[in-house]
Amino acid sequence: MRVRLDHDRPRRIGQPEAILCEGKALADLDAILGALQGRPTLLTRLAPERHAALAAPPKDYDPASRTAIVNGCLPARTGRVRVVTAGTGDLPVALEALRTLRFGGLSPDLIADIGVAGLWRLEEQIESIRDSDAVVVVAGMDGALVSVIGGLVGVPVIGVPTSVGYGAAEGGRTALNAMLASCAQGVLVCNIDNGFGAASAVLRILEARAR
């Protein structure tokens, strides 16, 4: 058997299985979709051409974030979450985080293009960012926006380095190392381009608060 779905995951961790589509054969993706049995499921890294090639392409598909939602979202939950980007080049990763949060029952806000090259843009938005239960900060290049926001707000800050940037950015490794080395205490960091992982961390944080 090539496909074994983890239907028990919601009981164990409070979140359903998500399907990473990248690297999977189309036949396996078709088999997964056929085995969901009405369970709400998020598909990530589903390229537009692969979505179109599926036997029954999900209708709730967003090509910008390369995500699809199958069988609807999870029940609505409370929580004010902002997803912030340093630049517009970081938007695909930020949109993956947004779609994951919406699938998880939240109504997050996007605040885009407020990177450190023009700090006045962050100053205009900082009160809105402070009025959050959690903030996801998506940034490439030097990843500096995470440290700046981490030093200005008192809520959980989750950094997502992106692969955006010129040569020395090294495909996101410079931003990743900068975020890991941040002196803004308590900042959390996800893997490069992993908007899904950051959003999942937010959902865990809010679930723990609700207990």
C-alpha positions as CSV (number, residue, x, y, z in Angstrom):
1,M,0.0,0.0,0.0
2,R,1.5,3.3,-1.1
3,V,-0.9,5.6,0.8
4,R,-1.6,5.5,4.6
5,L,-3.6,8.4,5.9
6,D,-3.2,9.5,9.5
7,H,-6.9,9.8,10.5
8,D,-6.1,9.7,14.2
9,R,-4.0,12.9,14.1
10,P,-6.8,15.3,15.3
11,R,-7.2,13.3,18.5
12,R,-3.4,13.3,19.1
13,I,-2.5,16.9,18.3
14,G,-5.7,18.7,17.6
15,Q,-5.0,19.2,13.9
16,P,-5.8,17.0,10.9
17,E,-3.3,15.6,8.6
18,A,-2.1,18.0,5.8
19,I,-0.9,16.6,2.5
20,L,2.4,17.9,1.1
21,C,1.8,17.4,-2.7
22,E,5.3,18.2,-3.8
23,G,7.2,15.1,-4.8
24,K,4.1,12.8,-4.8
25,A,3.0,11.0,-8.0
26,L,-0.4,12.2,-9.4
27,A,-1.7,8.7,-9.0
28,D,-0.9,8.8,-5.3
29,L,-2.5,12.2,-4.9
30,D,-5.7,10.9,-6.6
31,A,-5.7,8.0,-4.2
32,I,-5.3,10.3,-1.2
33,L,-8.2,12.5,-2.3
34,G,-10.3,9.5,-2.8
35,A,-9.6,8.2,0.7
36,L,-10.3,11.3,2.6
37,Q,-13.9,10.2,3.3
38,G,-15.2,13.7,3.8
39,R,-12.5,14.8,6.3
40,P,-11.4,18.4,6.1
41,T,-7.9,18.4,4.7
42,L,-5.3,21.0,3.5
43,L,-3.1,20.3,0.5
44,T,0.2,22.3,0.3
45,R,2.8,22.8,-2.4
46,L,0.2,21.9,-5.1
47,A,1.5,23.6,-8.3
48,P,-1.2,24.9,-10.7
49,E,-0.3,22.4,-13.5
50,R,-0.5,19.5,-11.0
51,H,-3.8,20.7,-9.7
52,A,-5.2,20.8,-13.2
53,A,-3.9,17.3,-13.9
54,L,-5.8,15.7,-10.9
55,A,-8.7,13.4,-11.7
56,A,-11.0,15.5,-9.5
57,P,-9.2,18.8,-8.8
58,P,-10.3,20.5,-5.6
59,K,-12.5,23.5,-6.2
60,D,-11.1,25.6,-3.3
61,Y,-7.7,26.1,-4.8
62,D,-5.4,29.1,-4.5
63,P,-2.5,29.2,-7.1
64,A,-0.7,32.0,-5.4
65,S,-0.2,30.0,-2.2
66,R,-0.3,26.6,-4.0
67,T,-2.8,25.3,-1.5
68,A,-6.1,23.6,-1.7
69,I,-8.8,23.0,0.9
70,V,-10.8,19.8,0.6
71,N,-14.1,19.2,2.5
72,G,-14.2,22.6,4.0
73,C,-12.3,24.3,6.9
74,L,-12.2,23.4,10.6
75,P,-14.7,25.0,13.0
76,A,-14.2,28.7,13.6
77,R,-12.1,29.6,16.6
78,T,-11.1,32.9,18.2
79,G,-7.7,34.6,17.9
80,R,-6.3,37.7,16.4
81,V,-3.4,36.7,14.1
82,R,-1.4,38.9,11.8
83,V,0.8,37.6,9.0
84,V,3.5,40.2,8.2
85,T,5.9,40.4,5.2
86,A,9.1,42.3,4.8
87,G,8.5,42.6,1.0
88,T,6.0,41.6,-1.7
89,G,8.4,38.9,-2.8
90,D,7.7,37.1,0.4
91,L,3.9,37.0,-0.3
92,P,3.7,33.3,-1.7
93,V,5.0,32.0,1.7
94,A,2.8,34.4,3.6
95,L,-0.2,33.4,1.7
96,E,0.5,29.7,2.5
97,A,0.5,30.7,6.2
98,L,-2.8,32.7,5.7
99,R,-4.5,29.8,4.0
100,T,-3.4,27.4,6.7
101,L,-4.7,29.7,9.4
102,R,-8.0,30.0,7.6
103,F,-8.3,26.3,7.2
104,G,-7.7,26.1,10.9
105,G,-10.7,28.2,11.6
106,L,-9.1,31.6,12.1
107,S,-9.6,34.9,10.2
108,P,-6.0,36.3,10.0
109,D,-5.0,39.6,8.6
110,L,-2.2,40.2,6.1
111,I,0.2,43.2,6.5
112,A,2.5,43.2,3.6
113,D,5.7,45.1,2.5
114,I,6.8,46.7,5.8
115,G,10.4,45.7,5.8
116,V,13.3,47.5,7.5
117,A,14.4,49.4,4.4
118,G,11.6,51.8,5.2
119,L,10.8,51.6,8.9
120,W,8.1,54.2,8.6
121,R,5.9,51.5,7.1
122,L,6.3,49.4,10.2
123,E,5.7,52.4,12.4
124,E,2.3,52.9,10.7
125,Q,1.3,49.3,11.5
126,I,2.9,48.6,14.8
127,E,-0.2,49.2,17.0
128,S,-2.2,46.8,14.9
129,I,0.6,44.2,15.2
130,R,0.7,44.7,18.9
131,D,-3.1,44.0,19.1
132,S,-2.6,40.4,18.1
133,D,-2.5,37.0,19.9
134,A,0.3,35.9,17.6
135,V,2.3,37.3,14.7
136,V,3.9,35.4,11.8
137,V,6.8,37.4,10.3
138,V,7.8,36.3,6.8
139,A,11.1,37.8,5.5
140,G,14.0,37.0,3.1
141,M,17.3,38.8,2.5
142,D,18.7,39.5,6.0
143,G,15.5,38.5,7.9
144,A,15.9,41.6,10.1
145,L,12.2,42.3,10.4
146,V,11.8,39.4,12.8
147,S,14.2,40.9,15.3
148,V,12.7,44.4,15.0
149,I,9.1,43.1,15.6
150,G,10.3,40.7,18.3
151,G,11.7,43.7,20.2
152,L,8.5,45.7,19.9
153,V,5.6,43.4,20.7
154,G,4.8,41.1,23.6
155,V,3.0,38.3,21.8
156,P,4.4,35.1,20.3
157,V,6.4,36.0,17.2
158,I,7.1,33.2,14.7
159,G,9.7,34.0,12.0
160,V,9.7,32.4,8.5
161,P,12.8,33.0,6.4
162,T,12.2,33.0,2.7
163,S,14.5,32.1,-0.2
164,V,14.1,35.6,-1.6
165,G,17.3,37.5,-2.1
166,Y,20.5,38.0,-4.1
167,G,23.6,35.7,-3.9
168,A,24.7,36.2,-0.3
169,A,21.2,35.5,0.9
170,E,22.0,31.9,0.0
171,G,18.5,30.8,-0.8
172,G,17.2,31.8,2.6
173,R,20.0,30.5,4.8
174,T,21.2,34.0,5.7
175,A,17.7,35.0,6.9
176,L,17.3,31.7,8.7
177,N,20.6,32.1,10.6
178,A,19.8,35.8,11.4
179,M,16.5,34.8,12.8
180,L,18.0,32.0,14.8
181,A,20.7,34.4,16.2
182,S,18.1,37.1,17.0
183,C,18.6,38.9,20.3
184,A,14.8,39.4,20.5
185,Q,14.1,36.9,23.3
186,G,11.6,34.2,22.7
187,V,11.3,34.6,18.9
188,L,10.5,31.2,17.3
189,V,11.8,30.3,13.8
190,C,10.5,27.9,11.2
191,N,12.2,26.3,8.2
192,I,12.9,28.2,5.0
193,D,9.7,29.0,3.1
194,N,7.6,27.1,5.6
195,G,4.5,29.2,6.0
196,F,2.5,26.1,6.7
197,G,4.7,25.3,9.7
198,A,4.5,28.8,11.2
199,A,0.7,28.8,10.9
200,S,0.5,25.3,12.5
201,A,2.6,26.6,15.4
202,V,0.1,29.5,15.9
203,L,-2.8,27.0,15.9
204,R,-1.0,25.0,18.6
205,I,-0.4,28.1,20.7
206,L,-4.0,29.2,20.5
207,E,-5.3,25.7,21.3
208,A,-3.1,25.6,24.4
209,R,-4.4,29.0,25.5
210,A,-8.0,27.9,25.1
211,R,-7.7,24.9,27.5
